[in-house]
Amino acid sequence: MKRRADGVTCGGCALSAAGAIGAPSLWLSLPRTRRHLGGGFENEGMDWTVLLTELPFVILGGAFVPLLVFALLMRWRDRRRAEDSGA
């Protein structure tokens, strides 16, 4: 059985891009992050190293976790179709 990959590839890329944009926005809205980036009283507790330590992981996680879930759902869907057509 041959699979059409054009719709799956486009959907996975779009989901990955949305995750890579959405995850940092969510991360920036958290109170902990705002406190580290200068939201404390008189810049108390400012820690700019979070941009170098946490932000890359947030972006990578936002890009790859939705893509992984999408790939697993597509595999599950294809397996269900194969079971239905083979039975």
Backbone as JSON, one array per atom type, in Angstrom:
{
  "sequence": "MKRRADGVTCGGCALSAAGAIGAPSLWLSLPRTRRHLGGGFENEGMDWTVLLTELPFVILGGAFVPLLVFALLMRWRDRRRAEDSGA",
  "N": [[0.85, -1.18, 0.0], [0.69, 2.1, -0.98], [1.57, 5.22, 0.38], [0.35, 8.53, 0.52], [2.33, 11.25, 0.97], [2.38, 14.01, 0.9], [0.35, 15.65, 2.13], [0.64, 14.88, 4.78], [3.27, 15.62, 5.33], [3.17, 18.42, 5.03], [1.3, 19.07, 7.02], [2.66, 18.2, 9.32], [4.91, 19.88, 9.3], [3.7, 22.4, 9.56], [2.52, 22.12, 12.07], [4.78, 21.79, 13.63], [6.04, 24.29, 13.26], [4.11, 25.96, 14.41], [4.25, 25.05, 17.05], [6.88, 25.75, 17.68], [6.69, 28.48, 17.73], [4.6, 28.95, 19.5], [5.35, 27.75, 21.97], [7.58, 29.3, 23.1], [6.14, 31.69, 23.51], [4.27, 30.96, 25.42], [6.05, 30.23, 27.44], [7.25, 32.71, 27.99], [5.11, 33.98, 29.18], [4.83, 32.9, 31.67], [4.9, 33.28, 35.24], [7.31, 32.73, 36.59], [9.29, 32.99, 34.62], [8.96, 35.67, 33.89], [9.78, 36.85, 36.26], [12.48, 36.19, 36.32], [13.35, 37.63, 34.13], [13.31, 40.27, 34.83], [11.01, 41.05, 36.17], [10.85, 41.29, 38.87], [10.94, 43.06, 42.06], [12.48, 46.12, 41.75], [14.35, 45.14, 39.85], [15.19, 42.88, 41.13], [16.48, 39.69, 41.44], [17.02, 39.31, 38.75], [17.88, 37.36, 36.02], [19.53, 36.76, 33.34], [20.57, 34.55, 32.15], [18.73, 32.61, 31.67], [17.83, 32.91, 29.13], [19.79, 31.75, 27.61], [19.93, 29.19, 28.63], [17.36, 28.0, 29.13], [15.6, 28.84, 27.05], [16.46, 27.78, 24.44], [15.82, 25.04, 24.8], [13.09, 25.19, 25.2], [12.19, 26.11, 22.7], [13.07, 24.01, 21.01], [11.69, 21.86, 22.18], [9.07, 22.76, 21.79], [8.94, 22.59, 19.04], [9.51, 19.89, 18.39], [7.97, 18.11, 20.01], [5.14, 18.41, 19.3], [5.41, 17.55, 16.64], [6.3, 14.92, 16.97], [4.08, 13.78, 18.27], [2.2, 14.1, 16.23], [3.32, 12.44, 14.24], [3.15, 9.95, 15.52], [0.36, 9.71, 15.74], [-0.34, 9.59, 13.02], [0.92, 7.19, 12.3], [-0.51, 5.42, 13.91], [-3.05, 5.76, 12.82], [-2.62, 4.77, 10.2], [-2.01, 2.14, 10.81], [-4.41, 1.29, 11.87], [-6.03, 1.5, 9.6], [-4.83, -0.43, 7.99], [-5.38, -2.74, 9.45], [-8.16, -2.76, 9.31], [-8.6, -3.05, 6.55], [-7.36, -5.45, 6.06], [-8.71, -7.35, 7.51]],
  "CA": [[0.0, 0.0, 0.0], [1.49, 3.32, -1.09], [1.03, 6.33, 1.17], [0.59, 9.89, 0.03], [3.03, 11.93, 2.06], [2.38, 15.47, 0.78], [-0.5, 16.25, 3.16], [1.21, 14.57, 6.09], [4.47, 16.44, 5.49], [2.75, 19.81, 5.22], [0.67, 19.17, 8.34], [3.69, 18.07, 10.35], [5.73, 21.1, 9.31], [2.88, 23.48, 10.11], [2.37, 21.87, 13.5], [6.09, 22.05, 14.22], [6.25, 25.75, 13.27], [3.2, 26.53, 15.42], [4.8, 24.72, 18.36], [8.11, 26.52, 17.9], [6.29, 29.86, 18.01], [3.7, 28.97, 20.65], [6.02, 27.37, 23.22], [8.25, 30.45, 23.74], [5.14, 32.67, 23.97], [3.76, 30.45, 26.69], [7.17, 30.3, 28.38], [7.42, 34.11, 28.4], [3.98, 34.44, 29.97], [4.85, 32.3, 33.0], [5.41, 34.2, 36.27], [8.71, 32.42, 36.9], [10.13, 33.56, 33.56], [8.9, 37.13, 34.02], [10.59, 37.24, 37.42], [13.89, 36.08, 35.92], [13.67, 38.62, 33.11], [13.21, 41.63, 35.33], [9.71, 41.37, 36.72], [10.93, 41.39, 40.32], [10.99, 44.4, 42.62], [13.73, 46.82, 41.46], [15.2, 44.19, 39.13], [15.69, 41.87, 42.04], [16.38, 38.34, 40.91], [17.16, 39.27, 37.3], [18.79, 36.31, 35.6], [19.44, 36.7, 31.88], [21.08, 33.28, 31.63], [17.62, 31.75, 31.26], [17.71, 33.0, 27.67], [20.76, 30.82, 27.02], [19.78, 27.83, 29.15], [16.01, 27.45, 29.01], [14.92, 29.18, 25.8], [16.68, 26.81, 23.35], [15.07, 23.81, 25.07], [11.68, 25.5, 25.01], [11.96, 26.16, 21.26], [13.2, 22.65, 20.47], [10.56, 21.07, 22.67], [7.86, 23.23, 21.12], [8.96, 22.16, 17.64], [9.58, 18.45, 18.2], [6.92, 17.36, 20.7], [3.96, 18.29, 18.45], [5.75, 16.76, 15.47], [6.34, 13.53, 17.4], [2.7, 13.36, 18.49], [1.58, 14.01, 14.91], [3.84, 11.25, 13.57], [2.57, 8.79, 16.18], [-1.05, 9.62, 15.35], [-0.4, 9.13, 11.63], [1.27, 5.76, 12.31], [-1.64, 4.71, 14.5], [-4.12, 5.8, 11.83], [-2.28, 3.85, 9.13], [-2.11, 0.77, 11.33], [-5.85, 0.98, 11.97], [-6.53, 1.29, 8.25], [-4.32, -1.71, 7.51], [-6.14, -3.79, 10.14], [-9.52, -2.78, 8.78], [-8.64, -3.56, 5.17], [-6.86, -6.83, 6.05], [-9.6, -8.26, 8.25]],
  "C": [[0.89, 1.24, 0.0], [0.79, 4.46, -0.35], [1.31, 7.65, 0.49], [1.15, 10.7, 1.18], [2.92, 13.45, 1.99], [1.52, 16.15, 1.84], [0.05, 16.04, 4.56], [2.43, 15.45, 6.34], [4.11, 17.89, 5.76], [2.13, 20.01, 6.6], [1.68, 19.09, 9.46], [4.55, 19.31, 10.45], [4.96, 22.28, 9.91], [2.72, 23.34, 11.62], [3.68, 22.16, 14.23], [6.37, 23.56, 14.31], [5.36, 26.41, 14.32], [3.71, 26.25, 16.83], [6.04, 25.53, 18.69], [7.81, 27.98, 18.19], [5.46, 29.93, 19.3], [4.39, 28.66, 21.97], [6.78, 28.53, 23.86], [7.27, 31.51, 24.23], [4.55, 32.25, 25.31], [4.82, 30.56, 27.78], [7.36, 31.73, 28.89], [6.28, 34.61, 29.27], [3.95, 33.85, 31.39], [5.44, 33.27, 34.03], [6.88, 33.97, 36.61], [9.64, 33.06, 35.88], [10.13, 35.09, 33.65], [9.74, 37.62, 35.18], [12.07, 37.2, 37.04], [14.28, 37.17, 34.92], [13.38, 40.05, 33.55], [11.86, 42.01, 35.9], [9.71, 41.49, 38.23], [11.0, 42.85, 40.77], [12.39, 44.98, 42.42], [14.78, 45.89, 40.83], [15.84, 43.14, 40.04], [15.48, 40.49, 41.42], [16.49, 38.27, 39.4], [18.22, 38.25, 36.92], [18.65, 36.11, 34.08], [19.98, 35.39, 31.32], [19.96, 32.32, 31.24], [17.43, 31.81, 29.74], [18.66, 32.04, 26.98], [20.54, 29.38, 27.48], [18.4, 27.24, 28.9], [15.38, 27.68, 27.63], [15.22, 28.21, 24.66], [15.91, 25.5, 23.56], [13.57, 24.02, 24.87], [11.35, 25.5, 23.51], [12.04, 24.77, 20.65], [12.06, 21.75, 20.93], [9.26, 21.46, 22.0], [7.8, 22.77, 19.68], [8.84, 20.64, 17.52], [8.49, 17.65, 18.89], [5.64, 17.29, 19.86], [4.21, 17.44, 17.2], [5.78, 15.27, 15.81], [4.93, 13.0, 17.62], [1.97, 13.18, 17.17], [2.03, 12.74, 14.19], [3.26, 9.98, 14.19], [1.1, 8.61, 15.83], [-1.21, 9.13, 13.91], [-0.06, 7.64, 11.53], [0.11, 4.93, 12.85], [-2.8, 4.65, 13.52], [-3.86, 4.83, 10.69], [-2.39, 2.39, 9.57], [-3.57, 0.35, 11.44], [-6.45, 0.71, 10.6], [-6.08, -0.06, 7.69], [-5.05, -2.86, 8.16], [-7.55, -3.9, 9.58], [-9.58, -3.36, 7.37], [-8.18, -5.02, 5.11], [-7.8, -7.81, 6.7], [-10.8, -8.67, 7.49]]
}
